[in-house]
């Protein structure tokens, strides 16, 4: 990495400077001693024994050199220690960075505005269904995948931020997945600038918000589309939208046929893209039994037959059931969906799912108020 190279270079220069300084001092000291010795030899006219004061001068110079060498050695040791600490800190920073890039849910990207090169994290690539070798290193890998209806607005926001008109860039748009479909993402980015304000790098995070947008769309449809619906039309709309939200091909809404409940009556049944005839069935040994008897939601995304062996004849792999409660808190039915393949392990927020059960419960009670009481059938007042 560039930062590690700069750190090593600075440390090397520091050590080299200290070594050169040591050699310079040593040369000056030895030169001065040689001059003093030549002076004594010339004064005697022969090669004399050095006098005591001359020996003392030489000894003093050597002591000074030894002390200077010791100080330089200490400084070299300090420099080596400092360099080691810098390398350790750099390695820890790089490890944290690598973990953040590989383990986060957001896709990270980094754009070098000078060279045009862009780094896309593995998560960014996988969000769009691509492997590492399938994504290049240019900004067009992002720009070209933006939905045509969103591209102009998104790129205008990027330009405005780079020109200093916004503190940060934040935009929701659709990106083209490898399968050809578009997924909603949230992109947040900020430019890194020189002291004069000129941007030279841009760092960003891309978050997959497809599920959130899907939930928002379903909520709008539930709020707008069901407001004027009642009875069978309301029931069918509820199961159809639930199946679409969860991504399954089978969903149904039931009411309790009797109390204590051992049978359920379907009010709407959606399967394989169309509505089918409703039926009444026994509760025993079904996933629905657990929902009705516990009064709680039940979600088993896979291996449903291991929990309910009777489901083998239907090929059930995943199941979700939500209880419907009357105004007194009694279970009066449930809304559920099944799948022959493994379901997504993470569902939309439970409050969103509960909205379907609540809307169905309100409609069931409203329908009961409009018809005569029947023996063995609950009413809004909660009496059989």
C-alpha positions as CSV (number, residue, x, y, z in Angstrom):
1,X,0.0,0.0,0.0
2,X,1.1,3.6,-0.7
3,X,1.0,4.7,2.9
4,X,3.2,1.8,4.0
5,X,5.8,2.6,1.3
6,X,5.9,6.3,2.4
7,X,6.3,5.3,6.0
8,X,9.2,2.9,5.2
9,X,10.9,5.5,3.0
10,X,10.7,8.2,5.8
11,X,12.2,5.7,8.3
12,X,15.0,4.7,5.9
13,X,15.9,8.3,5.2
14,X,16.0,9.0,8.9
15,X,18.4,6.1,9.5
16,X,20.6,7.1,6.5
17,X,20.8,10.7,7.8
18,X,22.0,9.5,11.2
19,X,24.6,7.2,9.6
20,X,26.0,10.0,7.4
21,X,26.2,12.4,10.4
22,X,28.1,9.8,12.4
23,X,30.6,9.3,9.5
24,X,31.1,13.1,9.2
25,X,31.8,13.6,12.9
26,X,34.2,10.7,12.8
27,X,36.1,12.1,9.9
28,X,36.4,15.6,11.5
29,X,37.6,14.1,14.8
30,X,40.2,11.9,13.1
31,X,41.4,14.7,10.9
32,X,41.9,17.0,13.9
33,X,43.8,14.3,15.7
34,X,46.0,13.6,12.7
35,X,46.8,17.4,12.4
36,X,47.8,17.5,16.1
37,X,50.0,14.5,15.8
38,X,51.8,15.9,12.7
39,X,52.4,19.1,14.7
40,X,54.2,17.3,17.4
41,X,56.3,15.2,15.0
42,X,57.4,18.3,13.1
43,X,58.3,20.1,16.3
44,X,60.7,17.3,17.4
45,X,62.3,16.8,14.0
46,X,61.9,13.0,14.3
47,X,59.4,10.4,15.2
48,X,59.1,11.1,18.9
49,X,57.2,9.5,21.6
50,X,54.1,11.4,22.1
51,X,54.1,13.7,25.1
52,X,51.5,13.2,27.9
53,X,49.4,16.2,26.9
54,X,49.2,14.9,23.3
55,X,48.0,11.5,24.5
56,X,45.5,13.1,26.7
57,X,44.1,15.1,23.8
58,X,43.8,12.0,21.6
59,X,42.2,10.0,24.4
60,X,39.7,12.8,25.0
61,X,38.9,12.9,21.3
62,X,38.3,9.2,21.3
63,X,36.1,9.4,24.3
64,X,34.1,12.1,22.6
65,X,33.7,9.9,19.5
66,X,32.6,7.0,21.7
67,X,30.0,9.1,23.4
68,X,28.8,10.5,20.1
69,X,28.6,6.9,18.7
70,X,26.6,5.8,21.7
71,X,24.1,8.7,21.2
72,X,23.7,7.9,17.5
73,X,23.2,4.3,18.3
74,X,20.4,5.2,20.8
75,X,18.8,7.4,18.2
76,X,19.0,4.6,15.6
77,X,17.4,2.2,18.1
78,X,14.6,4.7,18.8
79,X,14.0,5.2,15.1
80,X,13.8,1.4,14.5
81,X,11.4,1.1,17.4
82,X,9.2,3.9,16.0
83,X,9.2,2.4,12.6
84,X,8.1,-1.0,14.0
85,X,5.2,0.7,15.9
86,X,4.2,2.5,12.7
87,X,4.2,-0.8,10.7
88,X,2.1,-2.5,13.4
89,X,-0.4,0.3,13.5
90,X,-0.6,0.3,9.7
91,X,-1.2,-3.4,9.6
92,X,-4.0,-3.2,12.3
93,X,-5.6,-0.4,10.3
94,X,-5.4,-2.4,7.1
95,X,-6.9,-5.5,8.8
96,X,-9.8,-3.4,10.2
97,X,-10.4,-1.9,6.8
98,X,-10.4,-5.3,5.1
99,X,-12.8,-6.7,7.6
100,X,-15.1,-3.7,7.2
101,X,-15.1,-4.1,3.4
102,X,-15.6,-7.8,3.3
103,X,-18.0,-8.2,6.2
104,X,-20.3,-5.2,5.9
105,X,-23.8,-5.3,4.4
106,X,-23.1,-2.1,2.4
107,X,-21.1,-2.2,-0.8
108,X,-18.1,0.2,-0.6
109,X,-16.5,1.9,-3.6
110,X,-13.6,4.4,-3.9
111,X,-13.2,6.7,-6.9
112,X,-9.8,8.2,-7.7
113,X,-10.8,11.4,-9.5
114,X,-7.3,12.0,-10.9
115,X,-6.8,8.6,-12.5
116,X,-10.4,7.7,-13.0
117,X,-9.8,4.3,-11.3
118,X,-12.6,2.9,-9.1
119,X,-12.3,0.2,-6.4
120,X,-15.6,-1.8,-5.9
121,X,-15.7,-4.0,-2.8
122,X,-16.7,-7.7,-3.1
123,X,-20.0,-6.8,-1.4
124,X,-20.8,-4.1,-4.0
125,X,-20.3,-6.6,-6.8
126,X,-22.3,-9.4,-5.2
127,X,-25.3,-7.1,-4.6
128,X,-25.6,-7.0,-8.4
129,X,-25.1,-10.8,-8.8
130,X,-21.6,-10.4,-10.2
131,X,-18.2,-12.1,-9.4
132,X,-15.0,-10.0,-9.0
133,X,-13.7,-10.6,-12.6
134,X,-17.0,-9.4,-14.1
135,X,-16.8,-5.9,-12.8
136,X,-14.1,-3.5,-14.2
137,X,-12.4,-0.6,-12.5
138,X,-14.1,2.4,-14.0
139,X,-16.9,4.7,-12.8
140,X,-19.1,3.6,-15.8
141,X,-19.6,0.2,-14.1
142,X,-21.9,2.1,-11.7
143,X,-23.3,4.8,-14.0
144,X,-24.2,2.5,-16.9
145,X,-26.2,0.3,-14.5
146,X,-28.5,3.1,-13.2
147,X,-32.0,2.9,-14.4
148,X,-32.6,5.3,-17.4
149,X,-35.4,7.0,-15.4
150,X,-33.0,7.6,-12.5
151,X,-29.7,8.3,-14.2
152,X,-29.9,12.0,-14.9
153,X,-31.0,12.8,-11.4
154,X,-28.4,10.7,-9.8
155,X,-25.5,12.0,-11.9
156,X,-26.6,15.6,-11.5
157,X,-26.4,15.0,-7.7
158,X,-22.8,13.6,-8.0
159,X,-21.7,16.6,-10.1
160,X,-23.3,19.1,-7.7
161,X,-21.5,17.5,-4.8
162,X,-18.1,17.5,-6.6
163,X,-18.6,21.2,-7.4
164,X,-19.1,21.9,-3.7
165,X,-22.9,22.6,-3.8
166,X,-23.7,19.9,-1.2
167,X,-22.0,18.6,2.0
168,X,-22.5,15.0,0.8
169,X,-24.1,13.0,-2.0
170,X,-27.2,10.8,-1.1
171,X,-29.5,9.3,-3.7
172,X,-32.0,6.4,-4.1
173,X,-32.1,4.9,-7.5
174,X,-32.4,1.5,-9.3
175,X,-29.4,-0.5,-10.4
176,X,-29.5,-3.3,-13.0
177,X,-28.8,-6.7,-11.6
178,X,-27.1,-9.5,-13.5
179,X,-30.4,-11.1,-14.0
180,X,-31.6,-8.1,-15.9
181,X,-34.0,-6.8,-13.2
182,X,-33.5,-3.5,-11.4
183,X,-32.9,-3.3,-7.6
184,X,-33.4,-0.2,-5.5
185,X,-30.3,1.0,-3.7
186,X,-29.3,3.9,-1.5
187,X,-26.0,5.5,-2.3
188,X,-24.2,7.8,0.2
189,X,-20.9,9.3,-0.7
190,X,-18.5,12.2,0.1
191,X,-15.6,13.8,-1.7
192,X,-12.1,14.1,-0.2
193,X,-10.7,17.5,-1.0
194,X,-7.4,19.4,-1.1
195,X,-7.0,22.5,1.1
196,X,-8.2,24.7,-1.8
197,X,-11.4,22.7,-2.0
198,X,-10.6,20.7,-5.1
199,X,-11.8,17.1,-4.8
200,X,-9.3,14.3,-5.6
201,X,-11.1,11.3,-4.3
202,X,-14.7,10.2,-3.6
203,X,-15.7,7.5,-1.1
204,X,-19.2,5.9,-1.1
205,X,-21.4,3.2,0.4
206,X,-24.2,1.5,-1.6
207,X,-27.0,-0.1,0.4
208,X,-29.6,-2.6,-0.9
209,X,-33.0,-1.2,-0.1
210,X,-35.0,-3.4,-2.4
211,X,-36.9,-5.0,0.5
212,X,-37.7,-1.7,2.0
213,X,-39.1,-0.3,-1.3
214,X,-41.2,-3.5,-1.8
215,X,-42.7,-3.1,1.7
216,X,-43.4,0.6,1.0
217,X,-45.1,-0.3,-2.2
218,X,-47.2,-3.0,-0.5
219,X,-48.2,-0.6,2.3
220,X,-49.3,2.0,-0.3
221,X,-51.3,-0.6,-2.1
222,X,-52.9,-2.0,1.1
223,X,-53.8,1.5,2.2
224,X,-55.1,2.7,-1.2
225,X,-56.3,-0.5,-2.8
226,X,-58.2,-2.0,0.2
227,X,-59.8,1.1,1.5
228,X,-62.9,0.6,-0.6
229,X,-62.9,-3.2,-0.8
230,X,-65.0,-5.4,1.3
231,X,-65.9,-9.1,1.7
232,X,-64.5,-11.6,-0.8
233,X,-62.7,-8.9,-2.8
234,X,-60.9,-7.7,0.3
235,X,-59.9,-11.2,1.3
236,X,-58.5,-12.0,-2.1
237,X,-56.6,-8.7,-2.3
238,X,-55.0,-9.5,1.1
239,X,-53.7,-13.0,0.2
240,X,-52.6,-11.9,-3.2
241,X,-50.5,-9.0,-1.9
242,X,-49.1,-11.1,1.0
243,X,-47.9,-13.8,-1.5
244,X,-46.3,-11.1,-3.6
245,X,-44.6,-9.5,-0.6
246,X,-43.1,-12.8,0.7
247,X,-42.4,-14.1,-2.8
248,X,-44.4,-17.3,-2.6
249,X,-46.9,-19.0,-4.9
250,X,-49.5,-20.0,-2.3
251,X,-51.4,-17.9,0.3
252,X,-54.7,-18.3,2.0
253,X,-57.0,-16.7,4.6
254,X,-59.2,-18.8,7.0
255,X,-61.7,-18.3,9.7
256,X,-62.4,-20.7,12.5
257,X,-65.4,-23.0,11.7
258,X,-66.2,-23.8,15.4
259,X,-65.1,-23.4,19.0
260,X,-63.1,-25.1,20.4
261,X,-61.6,-25.0,17.0
262,X,-60.8,-28.2,15.1
263,X,-61.6,-27.0,11.6
264,X,-60.8,-24.0,9.4
265,X,-62.8,-22.5,6.6
266,X,-60.9,-20.8,3.7
267,X,-62.1,-17.3,2.8
268,X,-59.6,-16.8,0.0
269,X,-57.0,-19.1,-1.7
270,X,-54.3,-17.9,-4.0
271,X,-52.1,-20.5,-5.7
272,X,-49.8,-20.5,-8.8
273,X,-50.8,-17.0,-9.8
274,X,-54.6,-17.4,-9.6
275,X,-57.4,-17.8,-7.1
276,X,-58.7,-21.3,-6.4
277,X,-61.8,-22.7,-4.9
278,X,-62.0,-22.3,-1.1
279,X,-62.3,-25.4,1.1
280,X,-62.7,-26.4,4.7
281,X,-60.1,-28.7,6.4
282,X,-59.2,-30.3,9.7
283,X,-56.8,-28.4,11.8
284,X,-55.0,-31.4,13.3
285,X,-51.4,-32.1,12.3
286,X,-51.2,-29.0,10.2
287,X,-48.9,-25.9,10.6
288,X,-52.1,-23.9,11.0
289,X,-52.9,-25.7,14.2
290,X,-49.9,-24.2,15.9
291,X,-50.9,-20.7,14.9
292,X,-54.5,-21.1,16.0
293,X,-53.8,-22.8,19.3
294,X,-50.9,-20.5,20.3
295,X,-52.3,-17.3,19.0
296,X,-48.8,-16.4,17.8
297,X,-47.1,-16.1,14.4
298,X,-45.2,-19.2,13.1
299,X,-42.4,-19.0,10.6
300,X,-40.5,-22.0,9.3
301,X,-38.5,-21.0,6.2
302,X,-37.3,-24.5,5.4
303,X,-37.7,-28.2,6.4
304,X,-41.3,-27.7,7.3
305,X,-42.0,-31.4,6.8
306,X,-39.6,-32.2,9.6
307,X,-41.9,-30.3,12.0
308,X,-45.2,-31.3,10.3
309,X,-44.8,-34.7,8.6
310,X,-48.3,-34.5,7.1
311,X,-47.1,-31.7,4.8
312,X,-45.0,-34.1,2.8
313,X,-48.0,-34.9,0.6
314,X,-48.2,-31.2,-0.4
315,X,-44.5,-30.8,-0.8
316,X,-44.3,-28.0,1.7
317,X,-40.8,-26.6,2.4
318,X,-41.6,-23.3,4.1
319,X,-44.5,-21.9,6.0
320,X,-45.6,-18.6,7.5
321,X,-48.8,-18.1,9.5
322,X,-50.2,-15.0,11.3
323,X,-53.2,-15.2,13.7
324,X,-56.3,-13.1,13.2
325,X,-57.8,-11.8,16.5
326,X,-61.1,-10.2,17.2
327,X,-61.6,-7.1,19.3
328,X,-61.5,-9.1,22.5
329,X,-58.2,-10.8,21.6
330,X,-59.6,-14.2,20.6
331,X,-58.2,-16.1,17.6
332,X,-60.8,-16.1,14.9
333,X,-58.7,-17.3,12.0
334,X,-55.4,-16.8,10.3
335,X,-53.6,-15.7,7.1
336,X,-50.8,-17.9,5.9
337,X,-48.5,-18.7,3.0
338,X,-46.7,-21.9,1.9
339,X,-43.7,-22.6,-0.4
340,X,-42.4,-25.7,-2.1
341,X,-38.9,-24.2,-2.0
342,X,-36.9,-22.6,0.8
343,X,-38.3,-19.2,1.8
344,X,-36.2,-16.1,2.4
345,X,-34.9,-16.4,6.0
346,X,-35.5,-12.7,6.7
347,X,-39.0,-11.4,6.6
348,X,-40.3,-7.8,6.4
349,X,-40.8,-6.2,9.8
350,X,-43.4,-8.1,11.8
351,X,-45.5,-4.9,12.1
352,X,-45.9,-4.9,8.3
353,X,-47.0,-8.5,8.3
354,X,-49.3,-8.0,11.2
355,X,-51.1,-5.3,9.1
356,X,-52.5,-8.0,6.8
357,X,-53.9,-10.0,9.8
358,X,-55.4,-7.0,11.4
359,X,-57.1,-5.8,8.2
360,X,-58.5,-9.3,7.6
361,X,-59.8,-9.5,11.2
362,X,-61.5,-6.1,10.9
363,X,-63.2,-7.3,7.7
364,X,-64.3,-10.6,9.2
365,X,-65.9,-8.9,12.1
366,X,-67.6,-6.4,9.9
367,X,-69.0,-9.2,7.8
368,X,-70.3,-10.9,10.9
369,X,-72.2,-7.8,12.0
370,X,-74.1,-7.9,8.8
371,X,-75.5,-11.4,9.1
372,X,-77.5,-13.3,11.5
373,X,-75.8,-15.3,14.3
374,X,-75.3,-18.9,13.5
375,X,-74.9,-21.7,16.1
376,X,-71.3,-22.6,16.6
377,X,-70.0,-19.5,14.7
378,X,-68.4,-16.6,16.5
379,X,-69.8,-13.1,16.4
380,X,-68.2,-9.7,16.9
381,X,-69.3,-9.9,20.5
382,X,-67.2,-13.1,20.9
383,X,-70.0,-15.5,21.8
384,X,-70.6,-18.8,19.9
